Amino acid sequence: MNAYAQLFEPVKIGKLTLKNRFAMAPMGPLGLSDPDGGFNQRGIEYYTARAQGGVGLIITGVTFVENEIEGHGISNLPCPTLNPVHFVRTGKEMTERIHAYDARIFLQLSGGFGRVTVPTNLGEHPPVAPSPIPHRWLDKTCRELTKDEIHTIVKKFGDAAYNALRAGFDGVQIHAVHEGYLIDQFAIAFFNQRTDEYGGSLENRLRFAREIVEEIKQRCGQDFPVAMRYSLKSFIKDWREGALPGEDFVEKGRDIPEGIEAAKLLVAFGYDALDVDVGSYDAWWWSHPPMYQEKGLYVPYAKIIKDVVSVPVLCAGRMDNPKLAVKAVRQGACDIVSLGRPLLADESYVNKLRAGKLQEIRPCLSCQEGCMGRIQEYSALNCAVNPLAARETVAALRQVAPGQSKKVLIIGGGVAGCEAARVLALRGHQPEIWEQGDALGGNLLPGGVPDFKEDDHALIHWYEYTLNQLGVTVRLNETASAQNVSESQADAIIVATGSRARVLDLGGKVLTAADVLLGKADPGQKVLVIGGGLVGCELSVWLARSGKQVTLVEMEGHLLALNAPLCHANLEMLERLVPFSGVQALTSAQVVKATDRGAVVKVAGQEQEIAADSIVLAVGYQSENTLYATLRQDWPDIHLIGDARKVSNIMYAIWDAFELASHL
């Protein structure tokens, strides 16, 4: 623990003292509010669990200060001005519980999304912006806000902050001169084409942000902390076009020199802390970094700001590696380390780190399947690897009754089998895993080989450690059959035999993606990959970065048309990484046959031969459930989960297993 002791020192924001240097980063609280704009019980339990887990400061996700100028779908998100009495009542219940753990909590207040408003939340309301500019997602031009509307929003910020103060919140964070939300659109000249006092010079473009903090301080007092979510650089190439890491481009949003001046102005206006990142919704793989981004990607930008301002700097962005986090603090890049998705994956991250129990920390995969992906598609905040996230009470595990413990045989040691065993053991059952291979992990073993997928292997190691701590028997190199299963004396059977790669008969030798990833087959220097889904694209990028000449062939009209990541930030970054990495991608194309020199490929109706040392298949998987078909008639208590039931992703393998094992 001495290595990380600095992370557990007290730190101040204004006159407010935090017990340690960890903050819970703001994440959209979809599903955590009620129809009157307050926090529902699920939301209260969710935030309280993170306080119980040891974090010093919780920053809630977005709460809107108004719902008329820019309409929002209540009850998607809390709103402290919709029904103030109700908001104060529910907020007070939450803050009192959080304070019991000596944690502090800020309410994040938003003036609106403007041109980046989620289309499903617009309803009949036209999108608004500082000027008539294109909407991010829709083929619409935004309506320019009037000065009276700006003044109304500013007044609503004061009302919202005052209600937060009444409800026991320790401060507020303004959302934001960050990521291209409404107030940031005012701050960026590319979006702000006004000629009144809210446009033109940098100070004028920041006038909206200035009036907000002045209003809040006037209403709540100078000692009430007001932080700002702040992006130093936008990474905007053009409308709806973002830049990749390492790409040479001309910044059309906010660039670093102006970003430094803006930060100085914000502090001069009265903001008590800056929560620093980079990016925009036009380049949102920076603001919501997938696994393809480096860990700690915001640290260099936070350091730039830390060197020029006198207030505390918060830094998030894949900061789950404690060595990286403590280094950032020691080198003066930030004062506070923010953890967002890592606290979805494991709400007790901070307490486990403080106790030196790093092996117990469940890793975040940066897959964004359960968080950003589900927020976009289903307006629900969850976590792929932690089915209890945002369901802490409603899905809480129940112990089996005395004398009701079952011996449960789990056939298959992929993530579905491991999660089922973990949950069963926690509830008091006696699970036993039979895995025909020599290691747990299933398809995560090849899937986690690329350096940007390292956390897949970390999840395997977490399961290995956790199952060992729970005393779960794991039998490796054990092939299940009807005979030895019948001899197992199990009370129940869970079949989690996973999936196998689909193969194509091309009249020649082909390799599977798994064999190449695991080093069982050498693809040579020139590689032709068939299949432009998630596996094929990640494999192609990894091979190209390893110095291979890669051609990627996809039958559909574009990459990731099938088997794509749910989160659009992951999808769009990976889609752009393929050509950026030097991969030649052929879409609407089909491999006809293998040849001695490579393969014949049909593109736009024309056949051509492409030279290749190997042909690697990444054309999907099919369920492996033959054993289940053999056993199901003889076992009354038998269950099929994970890919063996339906080929999907890590999230649904874990969630299926959790659901079944919770009720067995």
VOGU-3710 file (C-alpha; in Angstrom, 3 decimals, decimal comma):
1> mnayaqlfep> 0,000/0,000/0,000  2,933/2,386/0,498  3,191/2,606/-3,285  -0,286/4,120/-3,479  -0,419/6,025/-0,190  -0,466/9,395/-1,973  -3,803/8,506/-3,556  -5,335/8,301/-0,084  -4,231/11,712/1,137  -6,931/14,324/1,813
11> vkigkltlkn> -7,359/16,986/-0,858  -9,421/20,167/-1,044  -11,753/21,728/-3,596  -12,169/25,263/-2,347  -12,835/24,865/1,369  -14,289/21,375/0,994  -12,023/18,534/2,132  -12,141/15,139/0,430  -10,868/12,105/2,342  -8,825/10,810/-0,613
21> rfamapmgpl> -7,891/11,643/-4,189  -10,466/9,407/-5,871  -13,593/10,743/-7,532  -16,370/8,860/-9,234  -16,478/10,356/-12,717  -19,885/11,532/-13,972  -21,784/9,035/-16,100  -25,280/9,422/-17,496  -27,747/8,313/-14,793  -30,219/6,762/-17,222
31> glsdpdggfn> -32,810/4,752/-15,296  -31,875/6,307/-11,954  -34,597/8,955/-11,762  -38,359/9,026/-11,260  -41,156/10,788/-13,180  -40,945/13,841/-10,900  -37,262/14,475/-11,587  -35,947/13,036/-8,319  -33,650/10,084/-7,716  -35,405/6,728/-7,589
41> qrgieyytar> -34,410/4,026/-5,130  -32,250/2,321/-7,723  -30,278/5,558/-8,159  -29,879/6,063/-4,422  -28,549/2,540/-3,968  -26,218/2,904/-6,965  -24,466/6,036/-5,710  -24,455/4,884/-2,090  -22,715/1,655/-3,085  -19,836/3,671/-4,603
51> aqggvgliit> -19,542/5,731/-1,408  -19,486/2,522/0,597  -16,765/1,328/-1,787  -14,421/4,053/-0,581  -14,430/6,839/-3,177  -13,837/10,322/-1,745  -16,047/12,305/-4,142  -19,038/11,210/-6,185  -20,035/13,296/-9,195  -23,475/12,343/-10,422
61> gvtfveneie> -24,311/12,072/-14,075  -26,204/14,775/-15,928  -29,195/16,459/-14,331  -30,937/19,028/-16,509  -31,656/22,454/-15,068  -34,668/23,027/-17,344  -37,019/21,112/-19,625  -38,796/23,689/-21,762  -36,250/25,417/-23,998  -34,605/22,074/-24,761
71> ghgisnlpcp> -37,070/19,293/-23,993  -35,825/16,143/-22,326  -37,585/12,902/-21,722  -38,537/12,938/-18,063  -37,986/10,527/-16,331  -34,830/9,694/-18,260  -32,687/11,937/-16,068  -33,150/13,812/-12,784  -34,109/17,501/-12,867  -33,759/19,590/-9,681
81> tlnpvhfvrt> -36,135/22,310/-10,908  -39,072/20,201/-12,126  -40,441/19,444/-8,648  -38,005/21,034/-6,191  -39,634/19,677/-3,038  -39,548/16,138/-4,348  -35,984/16,524/-5,647  -34,780/17,801/-2,279  -36,535/14,940/-0,487  -35,016/12,179/-2,640
91> gkemteriha> -31,670/13,939/-2,899  -31,469/14,363/0,863  -32,076/10,663/1,417  -29,170/9,912/-0,895  -26,692/12,510/0,377  -27,287/11,554/4,013  -26,427/7,953/3,261  -23,351/8,938/1,220  -22,090/11,226/3,968  -22,269/8,320/6,422
101> ydariflqls> -19,236/6,889/4,592  -17,369/10,234/4,874  -17,739/10,690/1,119  -18,755/13,907/-0,629  -21,098/14,292/-3,592  -21,456/16,896/-6,365  -24,567/17,206/-8,511  -23,707/17,582/-12,187  -25,863/20,309/-13,748  -26,401/20,582/-17,496
111> ggfgrvtvpt> -27,621/23,529/-19,515  -28,479/21,206/-22,371  -27,018/19,181/-25,192  -27,710/21,527/-28,097  -26,630/20,070/-31,448  -25,651/16,752/-29,832  -29,052/16,032/-28,288  -29,875/12,338/-28,515  -32,514/12,041/-31,282  -34,847/9,882/-29,182
121> nlgehppvap> -34,958/12,629/-26,531  -35,882/15,455/-28,896  -39,519/14,552/-29,412  -41,244/17,494/-31,071  -38,670/20,000/-29,832  -36,323/21,417/-32,494  -32,646/21,128/-31,536  -31,105/24,341/-30,235  -27,580/25,734/-30,471  -25,735/29,058/-30,236
131> spiphrwldk> -26,169/29,477/-34,001  -27,994/27,773/-36,897  -25,557/24,874/-37,278  -25,939/21,210/-38,312  -27,171/18,729/-35,739  -24,652/15,998/-34,916  -26,915/13,033/-35,663  -29,899/14,310/-37,632  -30,225/16,019/-40,991  -31,489/19,161/-39,282
141> tcreltkdei> -30,301/22,681/-38,670  -30,421/23,781/-35,050  -32,407/26,792/-33,898  -30,375/29,677/-32,467  -30,992/30,388/-28,787  -32,269/33,860/-27,972  -30,650/36,005/-25,323  -33,767/35,711/-23,177  -33,472/31,926/-23,337  -29,813/32,120/-22,307
151> htivkkfgda> -30,782/34,285/-19,342  -33,512/31,803/-18,411  -31,054/28,903/-18,462  -28,614/30,872/-16,298  -31,384/31,560/-13,790  -32,303/27,862/-13,819  -28,706/26,991/-12,967  -29,034/29,107/-9,842  -32,326/27,438/-8,931  -30,888/23,964/-9,530
161> aynalragfd> -27,740/24,620/-7,489  -29,792/26,054/-4,631  -31,986/22,943/-4,624  -28,841/20,817/-4,635  -27,532/22,728/-1,622  -30,841/22,188/0,180  -30,678/18,479/-0,662  -27,275/18,114/0,995  -25,024/18,064/-2,044  -21,539/19,327/-1,263
171> gvqihavheg> -21,106/21,168/-4,550  -22,013/21,082/-8,217  -20,207/20,383/-11,442  -21,206/22,303/-14,570  -21,824/20,256/-17,700  -19,951/21,694/-19,526  -17,279/23,444/-21,561  -16,614/19,898/-22,639  -17,310/17,409/-25,431  -19,324/19,855/-27,512
181> ylidqfaiaf> -22,400/20,143/-25,294  -24,472/23,333/-25,421  -22,260/25,576/-23,252  -19,209/24,234/-25,067  -20,849/25,036/-28,401  -20,997/28,636/-27,227  -17,306/28,470/-26,290  -16,083/27,100/-29,642  -15,880/29,486/-32,603  -16,582/26,680/-35,096
191> fnqrtdeygg> -20,074/26,338/-33,581  -20,655/29,896/-32,341  -21,289/32,352/-35,157  -23,101/34,975/-33,058  -22,386/38,686/-33,330  -23,871/39,715/-29,957  -22,165/39,679/-26,550  -22,230/35,855/-26,536  -20,144/35,530/-29,705  -16,890/36,755/-31,201
201> slenrlrfar> -14,001/36,923/-28,743  -13,077/34,019/-26,486  -14,247/35,927/-23,424  -17,595/36,618/-25,086  -17,970/32,964/-26,085  -17,345/32,024/-22,452  -19,841/34,591/-21,160  -22,519/31,897/-20,759  -20,180/29,879/-18,521  -19,244/33,010/-16,573
211> eiveeikqrc> -22,831/34,017/-15,884  -23,608/30,492/-14,662  -20,923/30,418/-11,983  -21,705/33,970/-10,907  -25,401/33,097/-10,546  -24,650/29,972/-8,508  -22,214/31,752/-6,210  -24,725/34,552/-5,668  -27,458/32,054/-4,783  -25,435/29,507/-2,791
221> gqdfpvamry> -22,528/31,516/-1,368  -18,901/31,880/-2,362  -17,861/28,784/-0,395  -20,192/26,437/-2,301  -17,867/24,581/-4,701  -18,552/24,836/-8,423  -16,436/22,633/-10,682  -16,335/22,651/-14,486  -16,163/19,673/-16,819  -13,616/20,929/-19,320
231> slksfikdwr> -12,134/19,712/-22,613  -8,770/21,216/-23,519  -8,880/20,099/-27,171  -11,741/19,025/-29,462  -10,103/16,804/-32,136  -12,611/18,008/-34,755  -11,548/17,682/-38,404  -14,883/18,855/-39,779  -18,600/18,506/-39,149  -19,130/14,956/-37,828
241> egalpgedfv> -15,495/14,085/-38,535  -13,045/13,396/-35,726  -9,312/12,735/-35,646  -7,608/9,533/-34,512  -4,615/9,328/-32,164  -1,489/10,215/-34,110  -3,392/11,637/-37,062  -2,113/14,832/-38,696  -5,031/17,240/-39,088  -6,149/20,847/-38,753
251> ekgrdipegi> -8,190/21,423/-35,576  -11,517/23,150/-36,255  -12,679/23,008/-32,656  -10,765/24,213/-29,610  -7,028/23,698/-29,870  -4,525/23,657/-27,009  -3,356/27,310/-27,057  -6,924/28,609/-26,883  -7,769/25,829/-24,448  -5,129/27,114/-22,035
261> eaakllvafg> -6,521/30,651/-22,219  -10,061/29,381/-21,724  -9,011/27,432/-18,623  -7,411/30,549/-17,129  -10,580/32,531/-17,775  -12,811/29,887/-16,214  -10,750/29,967/-13,035  -10,833/33,770/-13,039  -14,631/33,607/-13,342  -14,782/31,641/-10,079
271> ydaldvdvgs> -14,737/27,934/-10,929  -13,201/25,972/-8,060  -11,928/22,940/-10,005  -11,489/21,757/-13,605  -12,338/18,190/-14,569  -10,117/17,855/-17,643  -10,380/15,684/-20,723  -10,302/16,099/-24,511  -12,637/15,290/-27,383  -16,076/16,079/-28,731
281> ydawwwshpp> -19,086/14,247/-30,099  -17,585/14,693/-33,554  -14,624/12,678/-32,237  -16,309/10,936/-29,377  -13,846/8,061/-29,071  -11,791/10,656/-27,176  -14,565/11,644/-24,770  -15,723/8,033/-24,316  -12,493/6,114/-24,878  -12,763/2,503/-26,068
291> myqekglyvp> -10,100/-0,104/-25,452  -8,384/1,111/-28,633  -7,292/4,252/-26,771  -4,296/4,205/-24,443  -4,818/4,038/-20,702  -4,438/7,398/-19,030  -4,965/9,176/-22,347  -5,964/12,463/-20,685  -2,953/12,711/-18,376  -0,772/14,820/-20,739
301> yakiikdvvs> -3,653/17,251/-21,281  -4,453/17,472/-17,576  -0,777/18,298/-16,939  -0,954/21,196/-19,399  -3,876/22,667/-17,461  -2,451/21,869/-14,034  0,646/23,905/-14,908  -1,364/27,071/-15,636  -4,197/27,133/-13,070  -4,297/27,361/-9,306
311> vpvlcagrmd> -7,389/25,213/-8,696  -7,520/21,407/-8,365  -7,524/19,381/-11,586  -9,427/16,115/-11,930  -8,406/13,556/-14,540  -10,318/10,492/-15,758  -9,836/8,454/-18,947  -8,964/4,780/-18,349  -7,198/5,539/-15,052  -7,843/2,120/-13,501
321> npklavkavr> -4,146/1,191/-13,351  -3,106/2,426/-9,875  0,552/2,749/-10,904  -0,470/5,114/-13,671  -2,806/6,995/-11,310  -0,256/7,599/-8,569  2,342/8,615/-11,150  -0,060/11,245/-12,516  -0,492/12,723/-9,025  3,223/12,600/-8,185
331> qgacdivslg> 4,211/14,264/-11,434  1,700/17,051/-10,940  -0,652/16,163/-13,778  -3,714/16,144/-11,547  -4,862/16,396/-7,944  -7,768/13,954/-8,140  -8,088/10,699/-10,096  -11,546/10,087/-11,528  -12,843/6,587/-12,105  -15,994/6,150/-14,153
341> rplladesyv> -16,426/2,778/-15,811  -14,010/1,069/-13,363  -16,507/1,905/-10,595  -19,282/0,343/-12,640  -17,224/-2,824/-12,937  -16,286/-2,805/-9,240  -17,900/-0,335/-6,860  -15,342/-1,285/-4,172  -12,263/-0,517/-6,292  -10,979/2,128/-3,866
351> nklragklqe> -11,390/0,052/-0,707  -9,787/-2,972/-2,359  -6,824/-0,898/-3,516  -6,423/0,619/-0,056  -6,423/-2,865/1,484  -3,840/-4,082/-1,034  -6,304/-6,528/-2,578  -5,629/-5,673/-6,217  -6,426/-9,215/-7,382  -9,974/-8,776/-6,123
361> irpclscqeg> -10,686/-5,753/-8,337  -12,952/-6,763/-11,202  -11,526/-5,126/-14,348  -13,338/-2,812/-16,729  -12,953/-3,921/-20,362  -13,646/-0,483/-21,904  -16,061/-2,390/-24,138  -18,833/0,126/-23,348  -21,450/-2,544/-24,032  -23,248/-2,141/-20,713
371> cmgriqeysa> -22,662/1,581/-20,169  -22,472/3,908/-23,195  -23,876/1,308/-25,579  -26,976/0,646/-23,484  -27,373/4,339/-22,710  -27,496/5,063/-26,444  -29,747/2,192/-27,417  -31,907/1,564/-24,345  -31,540/4,647/-22,089  -30,235/2,390/-19,319
381> lncavnplaa> -26,954/2,530/-17,413  -25,455/-0,904/-16,691  -22,119/-2,748/-16,877  -21,067/-5,676/-19,049  -18,976/-7,423/-16,391  -21,002/-6,417/-13,311  -24,690/-7,338/-13,631  -25,391/-5,668/-10,274  -24,355/-2,183/-11,446  -27,346/0,157/-11,121
391> retvaalrqv> -29,332/-2,877/-9,866  -27,678/-3,203/-6,476  -30,874/-3,978/-4,581  -33,283/-5,357/-7,162  -30,797/-8,014/-8,307  -29,054/-8,632/-4,973  -28,054/-12,245/-4,410  -30,035/-14,343/-1,934  -28,523/-17,140/0,086  -30,011/-20,588/-0,427
401> apgqskkvli> -32,086/-21,902/2,454  -30,430/-24,314/4,904  -30,356/-27,809/3,481  -31,184/-26,575/-0,057  -27,615/-26,319/-1,340  -27,116/-28,126/-4,646  -24,120/-29,702/-6,289  -24,080/-28,027/-9,694  -21,913/-29,320/-12,527  -20,896/-26,566/-14,952
411> igggvagcea> -19,608/-27,850/-18,275  -17,404/-25,198/-19,853  -14,977/-22,700/-18,349  -15,589/-19,618/-20,456  -16,946/-16,430/-18,909  -20,486/-17,814/-18,735  -19,368/-20,897/-16,841  -17,086/-18,889/-14,564  -19,788/-16,331/-13,732  -22,318/-19,066/-12,999
421> arvlalrghq> -19,863/-20,761/-10,655  -19,041/-17,494/-8,888  -22,668/-16,592/-8,241  -23,640/-20,104/-7,181  -20,769/-20,258/-4,719  -21,667/-16,872/-3,242  -25,227/-18,062/-2,695  -24,151/-21,264/-0,915  -24,372/-23,862/-3,695  -21,527/-26,243/-4,585
431> peiweqgdal> -20,503/-25,559/-8,187  -17,849/-27,537/-10,042  -16,432/-26,559/-13,446  -15,312/-29,055/-16,074  -13,253/-27,432/-18,822  -11,932/-29,513/-21,710  -9,032/-27,128/-22,345  -6,017/-26,469/-20,190  -7,154/-23,019/-19,014  -10,259/-21,060/-18,149
441> ggnllpggvp> -11,382/-18,266/-20,427  -12,909/-19,755/-23,562  -12,951/-17,294/-26,463  -11,426/-14,592/-24,267  -8,100/-16,403/-24,556  -7,605/-15,573/-28,242  -9,757/-12,447/-28,045  -7,490/-10,863/-25,433  -4,230/-11,339/-27,353  -4,093/-7,909/-29,080
451> dfkeddhali> -2,438/-5,380/-26,788  -5,551/-3,199/-26,802  -7,585/-6,125/-25,424  -5,390/-6,778/-22,375  -8,294/-6,375/-19,983  -9,999/-9,449/-21,464  -7,158/-11,508/-20,020  -7,351/-9,498/-16,793  -10,971/-10,611/-16,484  -9,914/-14,252/-16,878
461> hwyeytlnql> -7,326/-13,826/-14,126  -9,962/-12,194/-11,913  -12,257/-15,185/-12,365  -9,401/-17,615/-11,661  -8,531/-15,791/-8,440  -12,147/-15,317/-7,340  -13,159/-18,923/-7,951  -10,113/-20,115/-6,045  -10,968/-17,833/-3,110  -14,524/-19,194/-3,125
471> gvtvrlneta> -13,266/-22,769/-3,074  -14,805/-23,711/-6,434  -13,468/-26,972/-7,855  -12,134/-26,495/-11,394  -11,184/-29,551/-13,415  -9,136/-28,650/-16,488  -8,557/-31,022/-19,422  -11,839/-32,685/-18,505  -14,031/-33,609/-21,455  -17,633/-34,159/-20,471
481> saqnvsesqa> -19,626/-37,067/-21,840  -22,995/-38,580/-21,123  -21,299/-41,272/-19,069  -19,071/-39,214/-16,792  -21,780/-36,586/-16,328  -24,165/-39,315/-15,171  -21,505/-40,456/-12,706  -20,990/-36,931/-11,304  -23,873/-37,145/-8,792  -24,773/-33,564/-9,638
491> daiivatgsr> -28,152/-32,133/-8,649  -28,177/-29,753/-11,601  -26,267/-29,284/-14,844  -25,305/-26,023/-16,533  -24,002/-26,412/-20,075  -21,749/-23,506/-21,039  -19,807/-25,109/-23,871  -19,519/-21,873/-25,817  -19,142/-21,615/-29,562  -16,806/-22,699/-32,332
501> arvldlggkv> -15,511/-20,723/-35,273  -17,353/-21,044/-38,561  -15,203/-22,390/-41,389  -15,425/-22,062/-45,166  -14,375/-24,592/-47,762  -12,327/-22,560/-50,195  -10,508/-25,479/-51,773  -7,268/-24,751/-49,982  -5,665/-24,323/-46,617  -7,175/-21,649/-44,401
511> ltaadvllgk> -6,492/-20,588/-40,823  -8,869/-19,488/-38,092  -8,545/-16,160/-36,337  -8,201/-17,948/-32,990  -5,251/-20,060/-34,170  -3,452/-16,975/-35,471  -4,109/-15,003/-32,291  -2,948/-17,842/-30,062  0,216/-18,344/-32,110  -0,780/-21,833/-33,223
521> adpgqkvlvi> -0,452/-20,843/-36,876  1,904/-18,415/-38,629  -0,026/-16,258/-41,102  3,099/-15,078/-42,910  3,750/-11,545/-44,107  0,834/-11,070/-46,493  -2,469/-11,907/-44,841  -5,959/-11,989/-46,317  -8,631/-11,815/-43,608  -12,182/-12,859/-44,461
531> ggglvgcels> -14,867/-11,167/-42,375  -15,197/-7,494/-41,461  -17,070/-7,924/-38,194  -15,610/-7,162/-34,773  -13,138/-10,064/-34,726  -11,979/-9,511/-38,306  -11,443/-5,774/-37,865  -9,603/-6,116/-34,549  -7,478/-8,946/-35,956  -6,636/-6,901/-39,052
541> vwlarsgkqv> -5,596/-3,847/-37,043  -3,469/-5,991/-34,732  -1,749/-7,761/-37,635  -1,123/-4,487/-39,464  0,392/-2,940/-36,344  2,632/-6,007/-36,150  4,032/-5,160/-39,570  1,886/-7,452/-41,720  0,368/-6,496/-45,085  -3,330/-7,084/-44,537
551> tlvemeghll> -6,257/-7,247/-46,928  -9,676/-7,450/-45,300  -12,600/-8,822/-47,329  -16,205/-8,189/-46,247  -19,367/-9,273/-48,093  -21,508/-6,436/-46,721  -21,377/-2,902/-48,059  -19,376/-1,573/-45,101  -17,260/-2,836/-42,244  -18,900/-3,814/-38,956
561> alnaplchan> -22,266/-4,192/-40,614  -22,639/-7,387/-38,563  -21,319/-8,222/-35,093  -20,452/-4,605/-34,354  -19,888/-3,077/-30,908  -23,062/-1,681/-29,389  -21,378/1,602/-28,463  -20,973/3,859/-31,483  -17,756/5,359/-30,100  -16,134/1,923/-30,215
571> lemlerlvpf> -17,656/1,135/-33,602  -16,676/4,390/-35,279  -13,128/4,370/-33,927  -12,492/0,778/-34,991  -14,032/1,408/-38,411  -11,593/4,294/-38,936  -8,625/2,454/-37,435  -8,770/-0,215/-40,153  -7,644/2,027/-43,050  -5,598/4,273/-40,721
581> sgvqaltsaq> -3,543/1,205/-39,720  -2,766/0,453/-43,370  -5,290/-2,339/-43,903  -6,748/-2,566/-47,406  -10,462/-3,149/-46,884  -12,597/-4,553/-49,708  -16,327/-4,316/-49,039  -19,170/-5,815/-51,093  -16,571/-8,451/-51,876  -16,357/-12,236/-51,654
591> vvkatdrgav> -13,502/-14,734/-51,636  -14,256/-17,295/-54,360  -11,465/-19,781/-53,808  -7,968/-20,211/-52,505  -5,052/-20,462/-54,925  -1,375/-21,290/-54,682  -0,612/-17,554/-54,656  -3,422/-16,419/-52,392  -7,105/-16,148/-53,255  -9,518/-15,143/-55,990
601> vkvagqeqei> -11,768/-12,317/-54,779  -14,877/-11,011/-56,531  -15,297/-7,252/-56,151  -18,098/-5,386/-57,917  -18,693/-8,434/-60,098  -15,071/-8,657/-61,225  -12,709/-11,404/-60,109  -9,120/-10,680/-59,186  -6,369/-12,682/-57,560  -4,867/-11,246/-54,393
611> aadsivlavg> -1,462/-12,485/-53,300  -1,413/-13,778/-49,735  0,672/-16,106/-47,612  -2,431/-17,127/-45,696  -6,196/-16,821/-45,606  -7,563/-16,206/-42,114  -11,237/-16,784/-41,345  -13,146/-14,389/-39,082  -16,641/-15,202/-40,298  -18,336/-15,630/-36,965
621> yqsentlyat> -19,146/-18,428/-34,548  -21,820/-21,054/-34,101  -23,149/-22,466/-30,862  -21,556/-25,652/-29,536  -24,504/-27,384/-27,866  -24,261/-31,011/-28,992  -23,648/-32,223/-25,443  -26,722/-30,368/-24,231  -28,810/-32,079/-26,915  -27,494/-35,423/-25,669
631> lrqdwpdihl> -28,116/-34,745/-21,974  -31,325/-32,724/-21,904  -33,732/-35,681/-21,954  -32,007/-37,415/-19,025  -31,632/-34,440/-16,666  -34,699/-32,605/-15,354  -32,589/-29,726/-13,962  -30,350/-28,811/-16,905  -29,676/-25,367/-18,344  -27,987/-23,930/-21,441
641> igdarkvsni> -26,243/-20,533/-21,188  -23,830/-18,211/-22,963  -22,726/-18,768/-26,538  -23,899/-22,371/-26,318  -27,454/-20,982/-26,142  -26,972/-18,043/-28,510  -23,765/-16,569/-29,896  -23,419/-13,051/-28,545  -20,791/-11,109/-26,577  -19,099/-11,110/-23,185
651> myaiwdafel> -21,837/-9,035/-21,602  -24,672/-11,380/-22,417  -22,633/-14,450/-21,501  -22,072/-12,944/-18,044  -25,609/-11,615/-17,679  -27,204/-14,915/-18,717  -25,076/-16,762/-16,204  -25,805/-14,269/-13,434  -29,556/-14,423/-14,044  -29,683/-18,212/-14,024
661> ashl> -27,313/-18,717/-11,097  -29,147/-16,068/-9,049  -32,316/-18,127/-9,065  -31,173/-21,750/-9,199
//
